């Protein structure tokens, strides 16, 4: 998981980011919501910062992933909600 988060570093090309995001999708589909609740802390350090710094297509892909796989989990976990909201708001501000 740590390596996947490292591959989402802003200095790495967006083509690599897109491939890693596809890996996240496959992983999230396989592990299911219950396991995602337990392991969400592994995924957010890579995903949330990229909302702010990623290319427009990467931001769109991350928001799609969050909407489809993570939003229910985030709403259940109060401790992660603040970081999520800050990432999305800052990402949207920098995009406009």
N, C-alpha and C positions, 0 to 999 in steps of 0.2 A: 504494500500500500504506500509506503513512504516513497518508493521509487516512482510510482505513478504520480504522486503529488509533486515530486521534484521535476518530472517531465512537463509539468504545467507552469514552470518558471517563466516569467514574462520575456526573458532573454532568448528563449527557445522559439524556433519558427512556429507559426500558427498551424502549419500542416501537421506537425508533431502533436500539437495540442488537440487537433481534431481526432487524430488516431487514438490518443489517450482517452478522450471523451467517449469514443466508441467502446473502448475497453470498460470504462465505467458503466456504460449502459448494459453491456453483457453481464458484468458482475452484479449489478443491481437486480437484473432480471433473475439471475440464478439464486442469489442469497435470500431474497424475499424481505418483506417489511420487518418481521421480528428480528432477524439478524442485523438488518440495517439500523435498527434502534440501538442495538448493542455496539455496533462498530462505526457509527456516524462520525465519531471523533477522528477516525482515520482518514476520512474522505474530505472533510470540510477545509483543512489547511491548504489543499491544492485548489479546490473549486471556488471558494468564496473570494480569494484575492484576484482570481482571474476574471471575475465579473467586472472588476474595476479596470484591469490593465489589458484585457484581451481584445483582439480585433472584433469588429461588429459581428461577424459570422460566428465567432467563438462565444461571444456573450449570448447570442441568440440560442446557440446549442446548449450552453450551460443552463440558461433559464428554462429551456424545454425539459432538460433532465431534472431540474429541481421541481418543476411542475408535475412531471409524470411520476417520479420516484421518491423525492425527498420531502415535498411539502407536508404531507400527512405526518411524517416522522418529525419534522421540525416543529410542527404545531403541538406535538405531544411532549416535546422536550424544551422546557422553559429556558434552560441554561444556554441553548444554542440560538434562540430566537433573536436576541439582540445583535449578535455577530452577523446573522443572516440579513436582518433588516438594514444594518449599516452597509453591508457589502452591496446590496441591491440599490439602495438610495445613492450611494457614492458612485456606483457604476452608471446609473442613469444620469446623474448630474454631469459626469465627465463626458458622457455620450452626446449631450445636447449642446 
